[in-house]
Amino acid sequence: MAIAILSSDRDLQPWIKALKSVDPAVDVRLWPEDTPKSEVTFALCWQQPAGSLGEYPNLRCVSSMGAGVDHLLSDPALPAQVPVVRLVDPGLAQGMFEYVCAAAMAYFREFDRYRAQQQQRRWWPYIAQTIEDTTIGVMGLGQLGRYVAEKLVQLGFTVRGWSRSPKSIPGAESYHGAPQLGNFLAPVNILVCLLPLTAETSGILNQSLFGQLPQGACLINVARGEHLVEADLLAALDQGQLRGACLDVFRQEPLPSDHPFWTHEKITVTPHCSSITAPQSVALQVVENYRRMQQGQPLINQVARDRGY
């Protein structure tokens, strides 16, 4: 039995090295040279090439190389009965918080406005809002969202969270379900999207949602590009409903060179780098699931396909 690594957008040698450091005997192969395909029982994937998962007749487990699994669940080549697992890494949560914190602080301390003034050679200081009077709303209170919300509370921001089902975050107000979405959004100055991508959340960052935020609110999207209706964001920015947007994820990645986001003065673009899984941090988890699969034991962090996470 062997592990195959399938990815189209990253250097995979660190992954092989990390897995081998946990178990030198583990058989790790890279697509497409991982023949014979019949010997592969475990697939480790990120943005796997189209149709590639259908090449393995004896797959018994498919693991994401990160916390997200939408790239797997949306793949028509994913075998229907094969369990899917994701990786949970404390370092991933800390990295996500650092990115969100940096983006939120830039808006909180008016750096976007000062950047625009610099282009005009205009000297005009703003009196910044106090940190406790700045409300950050976190959409999605899974492992990453909960960690981010808790750390923002510790910094002194007023924090509120929204999720599909009831959650409790110390020091933050919590809301859940569609009926409470409007109340959640009403006072939010900086909105952070950390939702899983599901049929219910696809396109949730749209004109209707933006209209429920206070005028001049800012958006930070570190979840998935499919959460965002791009035309609605451009309209909200141009009309002044939103002040700015920091985007790390996009419907098409890499972002096409002619995309309007690149040149929009109110949009900050980063290349899906908010939090990148470190192979050495999760290699033990991958190998443990590989062993559990071999022994028929329950898997770690198995995904509920009907929920999408």
C-alpha positions as CSV (number, residue, x, y, z in Angstrom):
1,M,0.0,0.0,0.0
2,A,1.2,3.5,-0.8
3,I,0.4,7.2,-0.2
4,A,0.1,9.3,-3.4
5,I,0.5,13.1,-3.2
6,L,-1.6,15.0,-5.8
7,S,-1.1,18.7,-6.2
8,S,-0.7,21.2,-9.0
9,D,0.5,24.3,-7.3
10,R,3.2,23.6,-4.7
11,D,6.6,22.1,-4.0
12,L,6.0,18.6,-2.8
13,Q,9.5,17.6,-1.7
14,P,9.0,19.0,1.8
15,W,5.9,16.9,2.2
16,I,7.8,13.7,1.2
17,K,10.6,14.7,3.6
18,A,8.2,15.4,6.5
19,L,6.3,12.1,6.0
20,K,9.5,10.1,5.8
21,S,10.7,11.7,9.0
22,V,7.7,10.3,10.8
23,D,8.0,6.8,9.2
24,P,11.0,6.1,6.9
25,A,9.3,3.0,5.7
26,V,6.1,4.7,4.4
27,D,5.8,4.4,0.6
28,V,5.2,8.0,-0.7
29,R,4.7,8.6,-4.4
30,L,4.0,11.7,-6.5
31,W,1.3,11.9,-9.2
32,P,1.5,11.2,-12.1
33,E,4.6,8.9,-11.7
34,D,2.9,6.9,-8.9
35,T,2.5,3.7,-10.8
36,P,1.1,1.1,-10.5
37,K,-2.0,3.1,-9.4
38,S,-3.6,-0.1,-7.9
39,E,-1.0,0.0,-5.0
40,V,-2.2,3.5,-3.9
41,T,-4.7,3.4,-1.0
42,F,-4.3,6.8,0.5
43,A,-4.3,10.1,-1.4
44,L,-3.0,13.4,0.0
45,C,-4.4,16.3,-2.1
46,W,-4.4,20.0,-2.8
47,Q,-5.9,21.4,-6.0
48,Q,-5.4,17.9,-7.5
49,P,-5.4,17.7,-11.3
50,A,-8.8,17.2,-12.9
51,G,-9.8,13.6,-13.0
52,S,-6.7,12.3,-11.2
53,L,-8.6,10.8,-8.2
54,G,-10.4,8.5,-10.6
55,E,-7.1,6.8,-11.6
56,Y,-6.9,4.8,-8.3
57,P,-9.1,1.7,-8.1
58,N,-8.2,0.9,-4.5
59,L,-8.4,4.2,-2.7
60,R,-9.5,3.9,0.9
61,C,-9.0,7.4,2.2
62,V,-8.5,10.9,0.8
63,S,-6.9,13.6,2.9
64,S,-6.7,17.3,2.2
65,M,-3.3,19.0,2.6
66,G,-5.0,21.7,4.6
67,A,-8.1,22.6,6.6
68,G,-10.3,23.1,3.6
69,V,-11.9,20.3,1.7
70,D,-14.0,22.0,-1.0
71,H,-11.4,21.1,-3.6
72,L,-12.1,17.5,-2.8
73,L,-15.9,17.5,-2.3
74,S,-16.5,19.4,-5.6
75,D,-14.3,16.9,-7.6
76,P,-16.6,14.6,-9.6
77,A,-13.7,12.1,-9.7
78,L,-13.8,11.7,-5.9
79,P,-15.1,8.1,-5.2
80,A,-18.5,8.3,-3.5
81,Q,-17.8,5.9,-0.6
82,V,-14.2,6.9,0.2
83,P,-13.8,8.8,3.5
84,V,-12.4,12.3,3.4
85,V,-10.3,13.9,6.2
86,R,-8.8,17.3,6.7
87,L,-5.8,18.5,8.6
88,V,-6.1,20.4,11.8
89,D,-2.9,22.3,12.8
90,P,-2.5,24.8,15.7
91,G,0.2,26.6,13.6
92,L,-2.4,27.1,10.8
93,A,-4.7,28.8,13.3
94,Q,-2.0,31.1,14.6
95,G,-0.9,32.0,11.0
96,M,-4.5,32.8,10.1
97,F,-4.9,35.1,13.2
98,E,-1.7,36.9,12.3
99,Y,-3.0,37.6,8.8
100,V,-6.4,38.8,9.9
101,C,-4.9,40.9,12.7
102,A,-2.5,42.6,10.2
103,A,-5.4,43.4,7.8
104,A,-7.8,44.5,10.6
105,M,-5.1,46.7,12.2
106,A,-4.4,48.4,8.8
107,Y,-8.1,49.4,8.6
108,F,-8.4,50.2,12.3
109,R,-5.4,52.6,12.1
110,E,-6.5,54.1,8.7
111,F,-3.5,52.8,6.8
112,D,-5.6,52.3,3.7
113,R,-6.6,56.0,3.8
114,Y,-3.1,57.1,4.4
115,R,-1.9,55.0,1.4
116,A,-4.4,56.8,-0.8
117,Q,-3.3,60.2,0.6
118,Q,0.3,59.3,-0.1
119,Q,-0.4,58.9,-3.8
120,Q,-1.9,62.4,-3.7
121,R,0.9,63.9,-1.5
122,R,-1.8,64.9,0.9
123,W,-1.1,65.4,4.6
124,W,-4.2,64.9,6.7
125,P,-4.2,63.0,10.0
126,Y,-7.3,61.0,11.1
127,I,-8.3,60.5,14.7
128,A,-8.5,56.8,15.0
129,Q,-11.5,55.0,16.5
130,T,-10.6,53.3,19.8
131,I,-10.0,49.6,19.7
132,E,-12.9,48.8,22.0
133,D,-15.2,50.9,19.8
134,T,-14.2,48.9,16.7
135,T,-16.4,45.9,16.1
136,I,-15.0,42.9,14.2
137,G,-17.5,40.3,13.0
138,V,-16.1,36.8,12.3
139,M,-18.3,34.6,10.1
140,G,-17.5,30.9,10.7
141,L,-16.6,29.7,14.2
142,G,-14.8,26.4,13.4
143,Q,-11.3,25.8,14.6
144,L,-9.8,28.7,12.7
145,G,-12.7,31.2,13.2
146,R,-12.9,30.4,16.9
147,Y,-9.2,30.9,17.4
148,V,-9.2,34.2,15.5
149,A,-12.2,35.5,17.4
150,E,-10.7,34.6,20.8
151,K,-7.4,36.3,19.9
152,L,-9.1,39.5,18.7
153,V,-11.0,39.7,22.0
154,Q,-7.7,39.5,23.8
155,L,-6.4,42.5,21.7
156,G,-9.4,44.6,23.0
157,F,-11.6,44.6,19.9
158,T,-15.4,44.3,20.3
159,V,-15.9,40.9,18.7
160,R,-19.0,39.1,17.5
161,G,-19.3,35.7,15.7
162,W,-21.8,34.1,13.4
163,S,-22.1,30.4,12.5
164,R,-24.5,27.8,11.2
165,S,-25.2,26.4,14.6
166,P,-24.9,27.9,18.1
167,K,-21.4,28.5,19.4
168,S,-20.0,30.2,22.4
169,I,-16.9,32.4,22.3
170,P,-15.6,33.9,25.7
171,G,-15.8,37.7,25.6
172,A,-17.7,37.8,22.3
173,E,-21.4,37.9,21.3
174,S,-22.4,34.9,19.3
175,Y,-25.1,34.6,16.6
176,H,-26.2,31.7,14.4
177,G,-28.5,30.8,11.5
178,A,-30.0,33.0,8.8
179,P,-32.6,34.7,11.1
180,Q,-29.8,36.2,13.2
181,L,-27.5,37.2,10.4
182,G,-28.8,40.8,10.1
183,N,-28.4,41.5,13.8
184,F,-24.9,40.1,13.7
185,L,-24.0,42.4,10.8
186,A,-25.6,45.6,11.9
187,P,-22.7,47.1,14.0
188,V,-19.7,45.4,12.3
189,N,-16.9,47.7,11.2
190,I,-14.6,44.9,9.9
191,L,-16.1,41.7,8.6
192,V,-13.9,38.6,8.4
193,C,-15.1,35.6,6.4
194,L,-13.8,32.2,7.7
195,L,-16.8,30.1,6.6
196,P,-16.5,26.6,5.2
197,L,-17.6,26.6,1.5
198,T,-21.0,24.8,1.2
199,A,-24.1,25.1,-0.9
200,E,-25.5,27.4,1.7
201,T,-22.5,29.7,2.0
202,S,-21.5,30.0,-1.6
203,G,-22.1,33.6,-2.7
204,I,-23.0,34.7,0.8
205,L,-20.8,37.8,0.5
206,N,-23.2,39.7,-1.8
207,Q,-25.1,42.9,-2.3
208,S,-27.7,42.0,0.3
209,L,-25.2,41.2,3.0
210,F,-23.1,44.3,2.2
211,G,-26.2,46.5,2.5
212,Q,-26.7,45.2,6.1
213,L,-23.3,46.5,7.2
214,P,-22.7,50.0,8.4
215,Q,-21.6,52.3,5.6
216,G,-17.8,52.4,5.4
217,A,-17.3,48.8,6.7
218,C,-14.4,46.8,5.5
219,L,-14.2,43.1,4.3
220,I,-11.5,40.5,4.9
221,N,-12.0,37.3,3.0
222,V,-9.7,34.5,4.0
223,A,-12.1,31.6,3.4
224,R,-12.8,30.8,-0.3
225,G,-13.3,32.9,-3.4
226,E,-16.6,31.3,-4.1
227,H,-18.0,33.0,-1.0
228,L,-17.8,36.3,-2.8
229,V,-20.0,37.7,-5.5
230,E,-17.3,39.8,-7.2
231,A,-19.5,42.2,-9.1
232,D,-21.4,43.0,-5.9
233,L,-18.1,43.8,-4.1
234,L,-17.0,46.2,-6.8
235,A,-20.4,47.9,-6.8
236,A,-20.3,48.2,-2.9
237,L,-16.8,49.7,-3.0
238,D,-17.6,52.1,-5.9
239,Q,-20.8,53.3,-4.2
240,G,-19.1,53.8,-0.9
241,Q,-21.1,51.2,1.0
242,L,-17.8,49.5,1.8
243,R,-14.6,51.3,2.5
244,G,-12.2,48.6,1.5
245,A,-11.6,44.8,1.0
246,C,-8.6,42.6,1.7
247,L,-8.8,39.5,-0.3
248,D,-6.6,36.4,0.0
249,V,-8.8,33.9,-1.9
250,F,-10.4,34.1,-5.4
251,R,-12.8,32.2,-7.7
252,Q,-9.9,31.6,-10.1
253,E,-6.4,31.2,-8.7
254,P,-3.9,32.5,-9.6
255,L,-5.9,35.7,-10.1
256,P,-6.0,36.5,-13.9
257,S,-3.7,39.4,-14.8
258,D,-6.6,41.4,-16.3
259,H,-8.9,41.0,-13.3
260,P,-10.2,44.4,-12.0
261,F,-9.2,43.5,-8.4
262,W,-5.5,44.0,-9.2
263,T,-5.9,47.7,-9.9
264,H,-8.8,48.7,-7.7
265,E,-7.6,51.3,-5.2
266,K,-9.8,50.0,-2.4
267,I,-8.8,46.3,-2.7
268,T,-5.7,44.6,-1.3
269,V,-4.8,41.3,-3.1
270,T,-2.6,38.6,-1.5
271,P,-1.9,35.2,-3.2
272,H,-3.8,32.8,-0.9
273,C,-1.1,33.1,1.7
274,S,-3.0,33.9,4.9
275,S,-2.1,30.6,6.4
276,I,-0.2,27.8,4.7
277,T,0.1,24.3,6.2
278,A,3.6,23.4,7.2
279,P,4.3,19.8,6.3
280,Q,6.4,19.1,9.4
281,S,3.5,20.3,11.6
282,V,0.9,17.8,10.1
283,A,3.0,14.9,8.9
284,L,2.4,12.9,12.1
285,Q,-1.4,13.4,11.6
286,V,-1.2,12.2,8.0
287,V,0.7,9.1,8.9
288,E,-1.5,8.4,11.8
289,N,-4.6,8.5,9.5
290,Y,-2.7,6.3,7.0
291,R,-2.1,3.7,9.8
292,R,-5.7,3.9,11.1
293,M,-7.0,3.4,7.5
294,Q,-4.8,0.2,7.2
295,Q,-6.1,-1.1,10.6
296,G,-9.8,-0.2,10.0
297,Q,-9.8,2.3,12.9
298,P,-11.8,5.6,13.1
299,L,-10.0,8.4,11.2
300,I,-8.9,11.7,12.7
301,N,-10.8,14.8,11.5
302,Q,-13.1,13.0,9.2
303,V,-15.3,15.2,7.1
304,A,-19.1,14.9,7.1
305,R,-19.8,15.1,3.4
306,D,-23.4,16.2,3.8
307,R,-22.3,19.3,5.7
308,G,-19.2,20.0,3.6
309,Y,-16.8,20.2,6.5
